[in-house]
Amino acid sequence: MRTGVSLAALIALLLVGPSLQAKTFKLYYLGGQSNMDGFGYVRELPETLQGPVKGAWIFHGNTSPDGSDVDGRGQWTELRPGHGTGFTSDGKANTRSDRIGIELTFARRLREREPQAHIAIIKYSRGGTSIDVGAASTFGSWDPDYSTGNGVNQYDHFLATVRNALSVSDIDGDGEADTLIPSGIVWMQGESDAAHGQEIAKRYESNLKRLMDLIRAAFRVDDLPVAIGRISDSGRDADGKIWDHGSIVRDAQAAFTRKDVSAALVTTTDGYSYSDNWHYDTAGYIDLGKQFADALARLRE
């Protein structure tokens, strides 16, 4: 009786086997409003940031307004420039924009810290959105109980994005199912809640806590590390303040991170320049991604 494998089977194993490697990815969620969308310009990136980020993959959920059909369409692709404002996806193909957010340098810094780590990013954000329903305006609210039109809100779009992303077992397309380990949340938001009245701003701490608890629950990790970006102000308004109640929201962000042992506050935003009244310039996004990665790393130390 013959034992072992045939020559044909051995050749097939040698050709195919090495490329079929299941990987474990550290999974991060990036969310918030327009300064998470990202208004940096691809054309202003240094050459070292122009190419793909090796070892990092992203599922960028298509952004949609409240009251629209539940969306969250996207496609896992290797991370490269073009995931800033203007990015779209129909679930079959991604259309990258000429803008960038924090994702590029966030992933690169994580890889610098752990060169052998594989990084997976789920991004869903929408400019102008608030947490508080009283500040939703025409942009939308992250409050899961907020209902307008058909009852769909930003939290619904977020959940759909996560569901769509996690329904893919092989995110890097190498033929083997991958393992995704939730490893952190990055949240850049609060400007809209600071622009619609003092009472809304005063509710920000409790609103933020509830939302972060719900996002953690969506990833099934109660103490999932959270990095919060402190909102800042360009001062380009008649009274010197774009966000009239920004100081209240900033204090709320600090209070949340002080009380939550698995949360950190990134404050370097105060030193960034702006490309317009509301958004950081390209250099700001480049630095902010690094700061968020470092903040999450410190939480794990």
Secondary structure, 3 states (H helix, E strand, C coil): CCCCCCHHHHHHHHHHHHHCCCCEEEEEEEEECHHHHCCEEHHHCCHHHCCCCCCEEEEECCCCCCCCCCCCCCCCEECCCCCCCCCEECCCCEECCCEECCHHHHHHHHHHHCCCCEEEEEEEECCCCECCHHHCCCCCECCCCCCCCCCCCHHHHHHHHHHHHHCCCCCCCCCCCCEEEEEEEEEECCCHHHCCCHHHHHCHHHHHHHHHHHHHHHCCCCCCCEEEECCCCCCCCCCCCCCCCHHHHHHHHHHHHHHCCCEEEECHHHHCCECCCCCECHHHHHHHHHHHHHHHHHHHC
